[in-house]
Amino acid sequence: MNINTLCIHGSNVYHNDTGAISVPIFQNATFAHPGVGQSTGYDYSRIQNPTREHLEETIAQLEHGNEGIAFSSGMAAVTALFELFKSGDHIITSDDLYGGSHRLFNSISSNHGLQFTAVNTSDTAAVKGAVTPLTKAIFIETPTNPMMKVTDIKAISKIAKACDLLLLVDNTFLTPYYLNPLELGADVVIHSGTKYLSGHNDTLAGFLVTKNKALSERLRFIYGTTGACLSPFDSWLVLRGIKTLAVRMDRQQQNALELSKWLSHHTRIKKVFYVGLPDHPDYALSKKQARGFGAMVSFKVDCPQTAVKVLERVSLILYAESLGGVESLITYPMLQTHADVPENIRESLGIDNCLLRLSVGLEDINDLIADLDQALK
Ligand SMILES: *Cc1c(COP(=O)(O)O)cnc(C)c1O
């Protein structure tokens, strides 16, 4: 089934005799048993709930996996994933990571004895060089946030396979509409479902998707035991969001490309980071491994005063954290998403007081350009 159709109908495996087109919201904590030692397949909603199960099957199909697990947020998903590791284990991560993942690894997981090495995962040799006898996994985001560097998933998966490591890929930015990391050798795909999958800036959600049965079972066990599960109503909201994923991604990407081109020619803009611009250093690699470039754009303005001015003056574009929704949002990574990254690391990555990040939404492109134009005057 084509992905356009899968987004809409893939989830329609729910069988009911009411003819309901939308999956019912099973607002239940618990389920009655038909007899001793019997189950309807549902016992308690922490373990499974029909609405959530439906969503999980949908995301598993979209990612070409065989198991999808729906969490109450993206960070809940990453936290559960890291329960796979124990004290002394070493994990290699992208150096340019979502701030929340950076905070989890360096302020919580490290207290439990996990060790992390951050490298530029676009540099395959650097990843290989960072592997030690204690290394258990490689965690990557592609494109990275906010610097939009692309990692060659296939190349990294070769290193992971050769060294018996798990390859964990955060696919929040591209979504399964544009990229299927499991097809390129990843072991686990992570999503913040809060972003493009729900798509309306109205709900938090997270996912882990796997293909390997033993790994799926371990993660399911962690999930059912620790309990950061997605509620039935939020599961329904994400299902509804996914129905329009394909059309939203297409249009948001088109807007992002036009806006990037416009920004590239503006005198106050020093540099635009958008993977879909043919002069982006990873354009060719991205074309090879993904079906699209997404709709996240970062750019550097001429001075910090301009950055502050833009944030204060935009009116249609909202100054808010998060991304991937129908509304365009702008953030100041240095002060917001990446505030906890040590200054020297931040500066070396290029996350400075002139860098802004834009999640391009579904508004009319001319209105978006007009808003930025007046903000930059
Ligand atoms: C937002 C985000 C997360 C965390 O997800 P939440 O739903 O906010 O907990 C993880 N990774 C990336 C790339 C994100 O953008």
The ligand as an ORCA input file, in Angstrom:
! r2SCAN-3c Opt
* xyz 0 1
  C      10.681     17.198     20.683
  C      11.736     16.213     20.406
  C      11.998     15.165     21.295
  C      11.258     15.021     22.611
  O       9.905     14.797     22.442
  P       8.743     15.294     23.465
  O       7.525     14.793     22.825
  O       8.847     16.794     23.535
  O       9.033     14.670     24.786
  C      12.967     14.254     20.944
  N      13.653     14.355     19.800
  C      13.439     15.360     18.929
  C      14.231     15.428     17.675
  C      12.472     16.313     19.198
  O      12.274     17.321     18.345
*
